[in-house]
Amino acid sequence: MSDLSAEDAKLVTLARAARARTRATEGAAVRDSDGRTYAACTVALDTVELTALQLAVAMALASGVKGLEAAAVVTEDGAEDGAVDVNVVRHFAGANIPVVLALGTGEVRDVVHT
């Protein structure tokens, strides 16, 4: 995480913690335009399935935010590149929002933009 800003490294840490706390497949965190952060994990019930990123964006929306600055998603080691759907961030926050993709160890795999 050395090449990430401190704020983006914090998102990875929050996403890792959300994932570890629940032993979920994914953890995600988003930072809103005011600098507040929201962390979430995958929800996989019989009747509801949400990715961690979808839930983190929904939590931000429910808090009344007007925009997002960045996001991070932590997935299981060995998860396929490109498996994270960043459309939820794009639809809410627009183009060119960085989404950090990291492994469970915190190692950054990629940074994609919406």
Backbone as a printed PyTorch tensor [residue, N CA C, xyz], in Angstrom:
tensor([[[  0.8140,  -1.2000,   0.0000],
         [  0.0000,   0.0000,   0.0000],
         [  0.8500,   1.2550,   0.0000]],

        [[  2.1470,   1.1260,  -0.1840],
         [  3.0450,   2.2660,  -0.0760],
         [  2.7880,   3.3260,  -1.1450]],

        [[  2.2660,   2.9580,  -2.3110],
         [  2.0480,   3.9480,  -3.3560],
         [  0.6690,   4.5930,  -3.2650]],

        [[ -0.1430,   4.2070,  -2.2840],
         [ -1.4490,   4.8190,  -2.0800],
         [ -1.3120,   6.0230,  -1.1580]],

        [[ -2.2260,   6.9680,  -1.3230],
         [ -2.2800,   8.0680,  -0.3620],
         [ -2.7280,   7.5000,   0.9820]],

        [[ -2.5080,   8.2380,   2.0400],
         [ -2.9200,   7.7870,   3.3740],
         [ -4.4300,   7.5660,   3.4280]],

        [[ -5.1830,   8.4160,   2.7450],
         [ -6.6420,   8.2870,   2.7360],
         [ -7.0970,   7.0140,   2.0180]],

        [[ -6.4450,   6.6820,   0.9080],
         [ -6.8040,   5.4680,   0.1750],
         [ -6.3350,   4.2150,   0.9150]],

        [[ -5.1860,   4.2940,   1.5700],
         [ -4.7250,   3.1690,   2.3880],
         [ -5.6950,   2.9100,   3.5320]],

        [[ -6.2730,   3.9770,   4.0870],
         [ -7.2800,   3.8260,   5.1450],
         [ -8.5010,   3.0720,   4.6190]],

        [[ -8.9050,   3.3570,   3.3850],
         [-10.0520,   2.6360,   2.8040],
         [ -9.7590,   1.1430,   2.7120]],

        [[ -8.5460,   0.7930,   2.3030],
         [ -8.1660,  -0.6230,   2.2230],
         [ -8.2090,  -1.2460,   3.6130]],

        [[ -7.7000,  -0.5520,   4.6000],
         [ -7.7170,  -1.0610,   5.9820],
         [ -9.1460,  -1.2690,   6.4730]],

        [[-10.0250,  -0.3110,   6.2080],
         [-11.4220,  -0.4420,   6.6200],
         [-12.1060,  -1.5980,   5.9060]],

        [[-11.8320,  -1.7650,   4.6230],
         [-12.4260,  -2.8650,   3.8600],
         [-11.9270,  -4.2130,   4.3710]],

        [[-10.6460,  -4.2960,   4.6830],
         [-10.0840,  -5.5360,   5.2490],
         [-10.7430,  -5.8620,   6.5820]],

        [[-10.9340,  -4.8470,   7.4100],
         [-11.5370,  -5.0610,   8.7210],
         [-12.9890,  -5.5150,   8.6050]],

        [[-13.7390,  -4.9210,   7.6940],
         [-15.1380,  -5.3260,   7.5000],
         [-15.2160,  -6.7780,   7.0440]],

        [[-14.3310,  -7.1460,   6.1440],
         [-14.2860,  -8.5190,   5.6320],
         [-13.8880,  -9.4980,   6.7320]],

        [[-12.8750,  -9.1610,   7.4980],
         [-12.3810, -10.0500,   8.5510],
         [-13.3980, -10.2080,   9.6720]],

        [[-14.0680,  -9.1240,  10.0120],
         [-15.0400,  -9.1440,  11.1040],
         [-16.1610, -10.1440,  10.8490]],

        [[-16.5560, -10.2890,   9.6010],
         [-17.6910, -11.1490,   9.2580],
         [-17.2950, -12.4120,   8.5010]],

        [[-16.0110, -12.5260,   8.1730],
         [-15.4950, -13.6320,   7.3560],
         [-16.2060, -13.7050,   5.9990]],

        [[-16.4830, -12.5340,   5.4510],
         [-17.1740, -12.4290,   4.1690],
         [-16.2000, -12.6000,   3.0160]],

        [[-16.7530, -12.8130,   1.8410],
         [-15.9620, -12.9420,   0.6290],
         [-15.2720, -11.6320,   0.2770]],

        [[-15.9830, -10.5290,   0.4620],
         [-15.4510,  -9.2100,   0.1150],
         [-15.6710,  -8.2370,   1.2620]],

        [[-14.8170,  -7.2480,   1.2940],
         [-15.0150,  -6.0720,   2.1340],
         [-14.8200,  -4.8650,   1.2450]],

        [[-15.5210,  -3.7930,   1.5440],
         [-15.3740,  -2.5760,   0.7430],
         [-15.5080,  -1.3630,   1.6460]],

        [[-14.9540,  -0.2700,   1.1930],
         [-15.1030,   1.0030,   1.8860],
         [-15.1390,   2.1080,   0.8450]],

        [[-15.9120,   3.1320,   1.1340],
         [-15.9830,   4.3060,   0.2550],
         [-15.7490,   5.5530,   1.0990]],

        [[-15.2220,   6.5910,   0.4540],
         [-15.0370,   7.8880,   1.0960],
         [-15.9140,   8.8900,   0.3630]],

        [[-16.7350,   9.6180,   1.1250],
         [-17.6180,  10.5810,   0.4740],
         [-16.9040,  11.9070,   0.2440]],

        [[-17.5860,  12.8190,  -0.3860],
         [-16.9820,  14.0960,  -0.7620],
         [-16.6870,  14.9860,   0.4470]],

        [[-17.1860,  14.6080,   1.6280],
         [-16.8700,  15.3370,   2.8600],
         [-15.7780,  14.6450,   3.6650]],

        [[-15.2510,  13.5210,   3.1580],
         [-14.1790,  12.8040,   3.8370],
         [-14.6450,  11.7130,   4.7880]],

        [[-15.9540,  11.5280,   4.9390],
         [-16.4610,  10.4530,   5.8020],
         [-16.3380,   9.1240,   5.0740]],

        [[-16.1660,   8.0550,   5.8540],
         [-15.9980,   6.7300,   5.2600],
         [-17.1070,   5.7870,   5.6980]],

        [[-17.3670,   4.8220,   4.8360],
         [-18.3920,   3.8060,   5.0710],
         [-17.8000,   2.4710,   4.6560]],

        [[-17.8790,   1.4830,   5.5450],
         [-17.3240,   0.1630,   5.2550],
         [-18.4240,  -0.8760,   5.3290]],

        [[-18.3020,  -1.8990,   4.4860],
         [-19.3310,  -2.9420,   4.4260],
         [-18.7080,  -4.2480,   3.9510]],

        [[-19.4830,  -5.3040,   4.0710],
         [-19.0480,  -6.6150,   3.5880],
         [-20.1300,  -7.2000,   2.6930]],

        [[-19.7940,  -8.2800,   2.0260],
         [-20.7340,  -8.9870,   1.1810],
         [-21.9220,  -9.4710,   2.0040]],

        [[-23.1140,  -9.3680,   1.4360],
         [-24.3130,  -9.9430,   2.0450],
         [-24.7720, -11.0690,   1.1280]],

        [[-24.8250, -12.2680,   1.6560],
         [-25.2300, -13.4290,   0.8470],
         [-26.2300, -14.2530,   1.6470]],

        [[-27.4940, -13.8540,   1.5310],
         [-28.5870, -14.5800,   2.1730],
         [-29.3850, -15.3130,   1.1130]],

        [[-30.3010, -16.1490,   1.5270],
         [-31.1340, -16.8580,   0.5580],
         [-31.9460, -15.8980,  -0.3120]],

        [[-32.3650, -14.7660,   0.2660],
         [-33.2440, -13.8530,  -0.4580],
         [-32.5940, -12.5520,  -0.8980]],

        [[-31.3930, -12.2600,  -0.4000],
         [-30.7260, -10.9980,  -0.7200],
         [-29.2490, -11.2540,  -0.9550]],

        [[-28.7380, -10.7080,  -2.0520],
         [-27.3020, -10.7610,  -2.3160],
         [-26.8380,  -9.3690,  -2.7260]],

        [[-25.8660,  -8.8680,  -1.9940],
         [-25.2610,  -7.5790,  -2.3040],
         [-23.7490,  -7.7220,  -2.2390]],

        [[-23.0630,  -7.0800,  -3.1680],
         [-21.6150,  -7.0450,  -3.0570],
         [-21.2620,  -6.0590,  -1.9510]],

        [[-20.0630,  -6.1690,  -1.4520],
         [-19.6130,  -5.2500,  -0.4160],
         [-19.6310,  -3.8130,  -0.9320]],

        [[-19.2390,  -3.6160,  -2.1810],
         [-19.2170,  -2.2680,  -2.7510],
         [-20.6320,  -1.7140,  -2.8860]],

        [[-21.5830,  -2.5300,  -3.3070],
         [-22.9710,  -2.0730,  -3.3990],
         [-23.4760,  -1.6170,  -2.0290]],

        [[-23.1800,  -2.4040,  -0.9930],
         [-23.6510,  -2.0600,   0.3430],
         [-22.9610,  -0.8090,   0.8820]],

        [[-21.6690,  -0.6610,   0.6440],
         [-20.9590,   0.5330,   1.1100],
         [-21.5240,   1.7910,   0.4460]],

        [[-21.8070,   1.7240,  -0.8480],
         [-22.4030,   2.8650,  -1.5500],
         [-23.8030,   3.1260,  -1.0120]],

        [[-24.5790,   2.0770,  -0.7740],
         [-25.9310,   2.2450,  -0.2270],
         [-25.8890,   2.9000,   1.1490]],

        [[-24.9210,   2.5180,   1.9790],
         [-24.7870,   3.1260,   3.2960],
         [-24.4730,   4.6160,   3.1810]],

        [[-23.6040,   4.9630,   2.2480],
         [-23.2800,   6.3700,   2.0210],
         [-24.5180,   7.1300,   1.5460]],

        [[-25.2440,   6.5430,   0.6060],
         [-26.4710,   7.1750,   0.1070],
         [-27.4850,   7.3720,   1.2270]],

        [[-27.6340,   6.3700,   2.0750],
         [-28.5870,   6.4540,   3.1820],
         [-28.2050,   7.5400,   4.1810]],

        [[-26.9440,   7.9240,   4.1950],
         [-26.4800,   8.9860,   5.0780],
         [-26.6190,  10.3690,   4.4450]],

        [[-27.0670,  10.3940,   3.1900],
         [-27.3290,  11.6660,   2.5310],
         [-26.1530,  12.2950,   1.8160]],

        [[-25.1310,  11.5160,   1.4850],
         [-23.9740,  12.0990,   0.8120],
         [-24.3370,  12.5530,  -0.5990]],

        [[-23.5670,  13.4910,  -1.0810],
         [-23.7990,  14.0300,  -2.4300],
         [-22.8280,  13.4870,  -3.4610]],

        [[-21.7270,  12.8650,  -3.0340],
         [-20.7570,  12.3390,  -3.9750],
         [-19.7250,  11.4830,  -3.2700]],

        [[-18.9420,  10.7620,  -4.0510],
         [-17.8700,   9.9180,  -3.5370],
         [-16.5480,  10.3630,  -4.1330]],

        [[-15.4830,  10.2230,  -3.3380],
         [-14.1350,  10.5490,  -3.8030],
         [-13.3530,   9.3190,  -4.2150]],

        [[-13.5700,   8.1920,  -3.5090],
         [-12.7770,   6.9870,  -3.7640],
         [-13.4440,   5.7910,  -3.1140]],

        [[-12.9830,   4.6060,  -3.5270],
         [-13.4920,   3.3570,  -2.9620],
         [-12.3700,   2.3320,  -2.9470]],

        [[-12.5630,   1.3010,  -2.1380],
         [-11.6190,   0.1780,  -2.1050],
         [-12.4100,  -1.0970,  -1.9130]],

        [[-11.9530,  -2.1560,  -2.5540],
         [-12.5640,  -3.4750,  -2.4190],
         [-11.4640,  -4.4720,  -2.1140]],

        [[-11.6800,  -5.2660,  -1.0830],
         [-10.7540,  -6.3280,  -0.7090],
         [-11.4520,  -7.6500,  -0.9710]],

        [[-10.8090,  -8.4990,  -1.7580],
         [-11.3860,  -9.7940,  -2.1110],
         [-10.4710, -10.9160,  -1.6440]],

        [[-10.9900, -12.1150,  -1.7420],
         [-10.2020, -13.2810,  -1.3770],
         [ -8.9530, -13.3590,  -2.2370]],

        [[ -7.8960, -13.8620,  -1.6540],
         [ -6.6850, -14.0820,  -2.4380],
         [ -7.0310, -15.0320,  -3.5750]],

        [[ -6.5610, -14.7190,  -4.7580],
         [ -6.8360, -15.5570,  -5.9110],
         [ -8.1040, -15.1760,  -6.6590]],

        [[ -8.8410, -14.1630,  -6.1800],
         [-10.0370, -13.7330,  -6.9020],
         [ -9.6160, -13.1910,  -8.2580]],

        [[-10.4660, -13.3930,  -9.2330],
         [-10.1310, -12.9680, -10.6000],
         [-10.0580, -11.4540, -10.7210]],

        [[ -9.0830, -10.9730, -11.4670],
         [ -9.0450,  -9.5510, -11.7860],
         [-10.2950,  -9.2130, -12.5800]],

        [[-10.8390,  -8.0300, -12.3290],
         [-12.0200,  -7.6090, -13.0610],
         [-13.3060,  -8.1720, -12.5010]],

        [[-13.2290,  -8.9660, -11.4290],
         [-14.4350,  -9.5510, -10.8610],
         [-15.2640,  -8.5180, -10.1090]],

        [[-14.6720,  -7.3900,  -9.7570],
         [-15.3680,  -6.3550,  -9.0130],
         [-16.0900,  -5.4450,  -9.9980]],

        [[-17.3830,  -5.3190,  -9.8040],
         [-18.2030,  -4.4690, -10.6550],
         [-18.2460,  -3.0680, -10.0510]],

        [[-17.6050,  -2.1180, -10.6860],
         [-17.5390,  -0.7580, -10.1560],
         [-18.6800,   0.1260, -10.6600]],

        [[-19.6410,  -0.4570, -11.3690],
         [-20.7400,   0.3330, -11.9210],
         [-21.5530,   1.0590, -10.8570]],

        [[-21.6930,   0.4670,  -9.6770],
         [-22.4600,   1.1270,  -8.6220],
         [-21.8160,   2.4540,  -8.2400]],

        [[-20.5050,   2.5180,  -8.2390],
         [-19.8040,   3.7690,  -7.9440],
         [-19.9760,   4.7300,  -9.1080]],

        [[-19.8170,   4.2410, -10.3170],
         [-19.9530,   5.0830, -11.5120],
         [-21.3500,   5.6970, -11.5970]],

        [[-22.3810,   4.8930, -11.3530],
         [-23.7560,   5.3930, -11.4710],
         [-24.0750,   6.4630, -10.4430]],

        [[-23.4790,   6.3570,  -9.2610],
         [-23.7340,   7.3600,  -8.2360],
         [-22.7730,   8.5410,  -8.3200]],

        [[-21.5020,   8.2750,  -8.4980],
         [-20.4880,   9.3220,  -8.3530],
         [-19.9150,   9.8350,  -9.6640]],

        [[-20.1630,   9.1360, -10.7630],
         [-19.6610,   9.6060, -12.0440],
         [-18.3540,   8.9690, -12.4580]],

        [[-17.7390,   9.5770, -13.4530],
         [-16.5220,   9.0360, -14.0490],
         [-15.2760,   9.4480, -13.2750]],

        [[-14.2360,   8.6580, -13.4490],
         [-12.8910,   8.9200, -12.9500],
         [-12.7600,   8.8490, -11.4270]],

        [[-13.5980,   8.0540, -10.7670],
         [-13.4710,   7.8150,  -9.3280],
         [-12.5540,   6.5970,  -9.1630]],

        [[-11.4620,   6.7230,  -8.3910],
         [-10.5590,   5.5790,  -8.2120],
         [-11.1660,   4.5130,  -7.2980]],

        [[-11.0120,   3.2650,  -7.7190],
         [-11.4300,   2.1140,  -6.9140],
         [-10.2030,   1.2220,  -6.7580]],

        [[ -9.7110,   1.1160,  -5.5370],
         [ -8.5390,   0.3010,  -5.2320],
         [ -8.9930,  -1.1410,  -5.0660]],

        [[ -8.3550,  -2.0520,  -5.7800],
         [ -8.6430,  -3.4830,  -5.6590],
         [ -7.4760,  -4.1220,  -4.9270]],

        [[ -7.7630,  -4.7690,  -3.7960],
         [ -6.6960,  -5.3250,  -2.9750],
         [ -7.0160,  -6.7550,  -2.5570]],

        [[ -5.9690,  -7.4650,  -2.2010],
         [ -6.0950,  -8.8180,  -1.6680],
         [ -6.3610,  -8.7490,  -0.1680]],

        [[ -6.7250,  -9.8720,   0.4020],
         [ -6.9800,  -9.9400,   1.8260],
         [ -5.7920,  -9.5440,   2.6790]],

        [[ -4.6110,  -9.6570,   2.1390],
         [ -3.3880,  -9.2650,   2.8400],
         [ -3.1910,  -7.7600,   2.8500]],

        [[ -3.9640,  -7.0480,   2.0310],
         [ -3.8100,  -5.6180,   1.8820],
         [ -2.9810,  -5.2320,   0.6800]],

        [[ -2.3990,  -6.2290,   0.0190],
         [ -1.5990,  -5.9700,  -1.1910],
         [ -2.5150,  -5.4470,  -2.2960]],

        [[ -2.1480,  -4.3180,  -2.8740],
         [ -2.9480,  -3.7120,  -3.9330],
         [ -2.7080,  -4.4620,  -5.2390]],

        [[ -3.7930,  -4.9340,  -5.8650],
         [ -3.7110,  -5.5990,  -7.1720],
         [ -3.7890,  -4.5930,  -8.3000]],

        [[ -4.6500,  -3.5840,  -8.1080],
         [ -4.9030,  -2.6400,  -9.2020],
         [ -5.6670,  -1.4480,  -8.6450]],

        [[ -5.6450,  -0.3680,  -9.3850],
         [ -6.5220,   0.7700,  -9.1370],
         [ -7.2220,   1.0480, -10.4570]],

        [[ -8.5250,   0.8920, -10.4510],
         [ -9.3150,   1.1400, -11.6590],
         [-10.1020,   2.4230, -11.4340]],

        [[-10.5340,   3.0200, -12.5170],
         [-11.3350,   4.2300, -12.4220],
         [-12.6860,   3.9890, -13.0730]],

        [[-13.7050,   4.6140, -12.4920],
         [-15.0500,   4.4400, -13.0290],
         [-15.1680,   5.1520, -14.3560]]])
